[in-house]
């Protein structure tokens, strides 16, 4: 795995209202039309009630891990805890992904999409036994969107905000995002 940029390649712009915002949003503000579209789809995926928040966060965290995006994983560690994930579950998602039952099926879906760009038939059968077609589409777009986001974060070197967790302490050998404390 290659190293990430040590500092942002595109510096975040300040919010127009002077309020503090996440560095990902400040970075995207360089392209207003893209920023607006990004907020539309991202807002839908985060605010949708089609999937339970806990399941959504399993998919996002595992996608961030598979893409090697500490920024994504750190931001969604906070959201995942709010959605009911335990620190042990979050650590598993950063590691081998060994979660039981339906949670493990979500991990398998993400792992297969990230490795082969397809969900295997056996995993699809397990997914479709639990989630309906509307939810299945949401799961696939969720994984795809956050894989895209993770690639953006890694490539641009978006800085992890001070106080935001990164990888769990139990993980080793993973790429580290630039941090505000280091700049």
Buried (B, 14 or more C-beta within 10 A) or exposed (E): EEEBBEEBEBBBBEEEEEEEBBBBBBBBBEEEEEBEEBEEEBEEBBEBEBBEBBBBBBBBBBBBBBBBBBBBBBBBBEBBBEBEBEBEBBBBBBBEBEBEEBBBBBBBBBBBBBEEEEBBEEBBEBBEEEBEEEBBEBBBEBBEBBBBBBBBBBEBBBBBBEEBBBBBEEBEEBBBBBBEEEE
